């Protein structure tokens, strides 16, 4: 027994910790986490060394609010886990993008610096970073243009952000500032800051060419303004932060400590004051200077953006919130950047999970060209170790096979399958089979694939993914008539499935040691196992609802876990459970007018708690969730409006589904509601007629039988028909 005053050597503490880590932790994941830990420590050291700097909103909030407040950051790791929700924006062409954080600060994907807009009124400086609540940010789902409005007691700054392409890729920030108290000595300050929404430090040298109005940041011409500033101030780690002096000009600043900063001051006159800032969206290209027609640039971007967003699947419902999220999600996924396909921009290290979910979204949006691009990339460039498959590379193979299969299901391109099966796909299938055959029980996996789960306990959701990959490979082999492969992989799928089925059979009575059991629901969607019955799925759902009180899934160590929350909602939809609607509304509230979400939300702030901000993976899943809310395509049927909303079927309301990809081909139908009828118009015959069409309605109606379809079954407000009729009429029952 050790008493309170007994001395314990640091070595013994380390030995105990080392044993615990060895026995419980995935060391590989801890090593990867080291980058985040070192970044957090470096942030804190810079914050402590330069206490008089003006800080970004996430540091201000950590420190207690405003600059100079009496609160303090007590932990030596300074990480943004309270305001991490940045809206991403690109010109839809570039491989880089900008991030707009909740207080309006703007940073670039290739630089550890940001751009902030302040107001200097006499001797008083106003910064939105000290009160993010004054800032409203929204994105137009129809054009992807971002609007930022910062409004306080003295002024309003309205900014419009749109894309452009000149000699390089650009983002344009069109600013208009209006004073509430004109006549006072006021200036708009455009300040380049030595931090972004994750990192402090990294800005070493800034030069501003006043005649060309171009700023070189870390030796790259990254910023340009359309008008000469009245004054230019600068600061660094040695001299201190920028001192705003209206009579001072500098041409450049250097800081070996990475804390350089420069501010451009513009005199504000009575009425509206406009200025344009251009930011380079090319980590290798320089901005040019010269006269720019910003009106034409904005018009061209709007036309281009609308064309891209309106291609593929289109949807119109009476619910504007659904419509906005539908199109904003398309816009977000369309801006999936090539470099996001790689881990840490390493050309030999693919993020196969992220690529799969982008392909998953592209296929359902109707962007098969984009989907094929990434399928080609991973099946041709990914190097698989066929002799020594480990857990990590095996999971990459699972996602690669599922990516190919999902693309094929939506295109039925047999020539593409035949071209790639023996030459490329077969090697992945061989590796998959070789690895799966070593798994006799879940413990054989050794660890898990949940990035945020540093514990190394194996989990059943990885068996689900493995089984689904085996099933998909068997299906691909069958489509080519390679029956030996079909039977062999199907038999192995059934073996792995049975391991999970045994576990799922005890689901209601089983003790779960942590909250990640909600990932098991992936066995119903999206990695559907053939023998996961509705009863098993309902058992999983009820266990989750009981634990989380029918809410977004809240993991105590992470916050709201958005990815499995969307999987959960989608499974509710598939089960025709109306509780899905309420949770969807709450999910949308957290995205607000940005129409995007991070992977984790801090419950106390309602903002991103982890990660890099707006997640394109989440946007892909949200789109798929909305699409499943409209229809679900399975091998057995096309299920329309699985959870019908009564307000969508009021007299005079129309619903339009246009060019929606499915396993049956493109689906097109319109729904018109009159005072007496609900009319379904089925347009453009799809490539394959669904075996059944199930139509679900929110209230009692009677179907009017027709010559071009057969009514197979009626259960309450659900109608199952066969055929592809031109029109199906439902008569409302009179009360």
Helices and strands as residue ranges (DSSP letters): H 10-24, H 27-49, H 57-63, E 87-89, E 98-100, E 106-108, E 114-121, E 124-127, G 128-130, G 132-134, E 135-139, E 146-151, E 155-165, E 169-179, E 186-193, E 205-209, E 214-217, E 220-225, E 231-235, E 252-254, E 261-267, E 272-280, H 294-310, E 314-316, H 320-334, G 338-341, G 343-345, H 352-365, H 368-381, H 391-411, H 414-420, I 421-425, H 426-436, G 442-445, H 460-479, H 483-504, G 515-523, H 534-548, E 554-555, E 559-561, H 562-574, H 579-591, G 592-594, E 600-602, E 607-608, H 616-630, E 631-633, E 638-640, G 646-649, E 654-660, E 667-673, E 677-683, E 693-696, E 701-704, E 710-715, E 718-722, E 727-732
